[in-house]
Amino acid sequence: MTEVLLGHYGYWFIFALVILGFYGMVVKRNLVKKLIGMNIFQVAIIMFFLSSAVKWQATIPIADPALGTSDPDLYISPLQHCLMLTAIVVAVATNGVAYALLIAIHKRFGTLHEDELLARMTHDLDLD
Amino acid sequence: MTWIWTNAPALPVVLLLPAAIIIPLAALIDRRLARALALAASLAAVALGILNLVRVLADGPVRYFMGGWPPPIGIEYVLDPLSAFVILVVNAIGFLVLLHAGTPVARELPEAGQQVPYYAVAVLMLCGFNGIVVTGDFFNLYVWLEISSLSLYGLIAVGGRKAPVAAFRYLILGTIGACFYLLGLGFLFTMTGTLNMADLKAILPAVSAEPAVAVGLGLIVAGMGLKMALFPLHGWLPDAYTYAPSASSALIAPLGTKVGAYVLIRILFFVFGVGAAAKAFPLTTVVGWLAAGGILYGSVMAMAQRELKRMLAYSSIAQVGYIGLGIGLANPLGLIGAILHVMNHAAMKGLLFLVAGNFRTVLGHSDIARLDGSARRRMPWTTAAFAVGALSMIGIPPLAGFFSKWYLALGAVARKQWVFLAVILVSSLLNAVYFFRVLERVYLVKPDAEEDAPRTEVTASMRIPVLILAAALVLLGVLNAAIVKGVLAKVAAAALF
């Protein structure tokens, strides 16, 4: 049991982050907190990818004359880092769009709390 | 001109992406250039789509290596009958909707600062869809998925007062879907060490018994289920479609969910194979039953709606269910029905949302209860096209909608899935109920005011796409045997069951 917990502590940490982010996105009523949850979720996935790149006693993926290039086990895998750079860019773009939407919502309804928002939306004349 | 031939698989993407960037710049010179460029780019994409489909059907699949790097190191674009077919559908519908968009965009987005970005973002969205369909690399697919999704959020948010709220809700759920996809991809990547679809397919048999692979696939299917609004993950759809401006909802409704369905078909039938996917967990069966639930739920909810666009939105949930049902049947007939329905529903929903846009432009509303015979008198062509679309949705032969349901029904019979067959039949009846409710008002209810309603049919740019789509529904129905034999039979033959 302890081996399952301690041996995979990195995965358990990521798992906790995923749950935390998901909880924030689904349960929290404030729209900004939903976004924070979204960020935690995205970071957890980025860390999951990066954790799969790590090798025991390996160094950064830049060719080192002392180590040579014949043994790939001496370098950690660079591919995951490249992928996650792209994923970070996507996450940043998503955040940008999300905050732009929040500004538009706040300008129109004067609140970012979901319950108040729903109340004000139902009082609104439905012109659409 | 040989460079067009050698680079054809990548050209739609390479053409649309710069177009989306050039449109705002060109609009600085003359604002009318925005629409002209968007139309030119999407028309060129349609032409390339036809070229590619003809070529693939003649010579077999084409693999294109980006930058000359062969897979699995490089990213490859793959044109096979399925991707070439879906790309042509996406671009053709996209072009017709953009052709229609001129007047609704000018009316519903009165500020000049909104019109130019609309065209830029719409082209960017089409570019994203093209990329999703043509790519042979899972991570590249994720990037295209997010490019198209971000464009979708923007297109929805420019609508009415409540549109940003609907767009934000969609953004949260869409990002959950994308994150699930990425997480599932992480599982598959750690198990196989590759992101290339063909490579992954070759490696999978060695690891398919691993639980991590099953978890990864389950996460990907859940994520795509969110993106394609598979019941019960459809929560974002009705508000998003209703509050989006007419020009956006006509672009999003026919294409957005279909691309998610395409990814599901690609992964389940062309990478994993249904047998391997079902080894740990009966995924396709679950998708099928959820889809059957969605068909009934969407149809019943559509009957309860008082507003045309909202009714069409719920009807979309039901229609996506048909595609899911075809996936769930997991036999060649079901797959053919699902892909045929991707095309048919894109044409039907595109047509119906365009008609809703026409109603809003001319009548100023699209409330079903306020429609009456004057709508028909004022817009005879639009209402006639609506009737064709509605009859096709119900599934009256020889219109296109009948044939996809026919193949799905045949697939259900072949599987002896009598519940699915009953769902298809019942939902056709429900379709008839909610569409005849509108048709009855438009054709039979006498207008309250006795005065002669003047004939105020919409402008040619709004009428022609609607009529082309209505004619297409008849043509696609009549020619369905040719489409199924010529294209979809090849798709089904290449799929892994």
Interface residues (C-beta under 8 A of the other chain):
Chain A: V18 F22 M25 L31 K34 L35 M38 F41 Q42 I45 F48 F49 S52 Q80 L83 T86 A87 V90 A93 T94 V97 A98 A100 L101 L102 A104 I105 R108 F109 L117 M121 D124 L127 D128
Chain B: F139 Y142 V143 E146 L150 Y153 G154 A157 G159 G160 R161 K162 A163 P164 V165 A167 F168 L171 I172 T175 I176 A178 C179 L182 L183 G186 F189 T190 L195 T242 Y243
